[in-house]
Amino acid sequence: MPTLKQVLPENADSHHASALLDVDVVAVKLNTGAPCPSHADPFEAWPGEGNAVRQWFVLANGKAVGIDEAPGSAPICRIVAYTAPGRP
């Protein structure tokens, strides 16, 4: 599995995620609607703050890191605790 530092865009401000850079990524999610039900797995609404998160990563430690790409500013890492839908 890749680590977070291997999948983050080079221009993303990862200062807030520096403690998570060596954690394994277990899933990549896209914050848009699935084209059809049979391809829905990688699509899920971002569960945290940030209006411009299009891509986010589920980490092996139960955190999720979203890349907030607001127009006019550098991409910022947003971090939330994450539980997969349907899991306690």
KAWOTA-V159202 format. One record per residue. N is the residue number from 0. D_CENTER is the distance of its C-alpha to the mean C-alpha in Angstrom with 2 decimals. Layout:
# KAWOTA-V159202
N_D_CENTER, N_D_CENTER
This chain:
# KAWOTA-V159202
0_15.12, 1_13.50, 2_12.37, 3_9.49, 4_12.22, 5_13.09, 6_10.06, 7_9.29, 8_11.52, 9_14.85, 10_15.22, 11_12.14, 12_13.57, 13_12.23, 14_15.17, 15_13.48, 16_11.31, 17_14.46, 18_15.22, 19_12.08, 20_12.57, 21_14.74, 22_12.81, 23_12.35, 24_9.29, 25_10.57, 26_8.55, 27_6.61, 28_6.33, 29_8.02, 30_8.96, 31_12.58, 32_15.51, 33_16.43, 34_19.57, 35_21.37, 36_21.13, 37_21.53, 38_18.28, 39_16.14, 40_14.08, 41_11.03, 42_11.17, 43_10.16, 44_10.20, 45_7.53, 46_9.45, 47_9.69, 48_11.57, 49_11.30, 50_13.01, 51_11.69, 52_7.93, 53_8.32, 54_5.45, 55_1.75, 56_3.08, 57_5.93, 58_8.48, 59_12.22, 60_13.14, 61_11.74, 62_8.98, 63_5.32, 64_3.89, 65_3.40, 66_6.17, 67_9.12, 68_11.79, 69_14.77, 70_17.97, 71_20.27, 72_18.04, 73_15.99, 74_12.19, 75_11.04, 76_8.29, 77_7.90, 78_8.03, 79_9.17, 80_11.08, 81_10.08, 82_12.83, 83_12.77, 84_15.02, 85_18.60, 86_18.31, 87_20.06
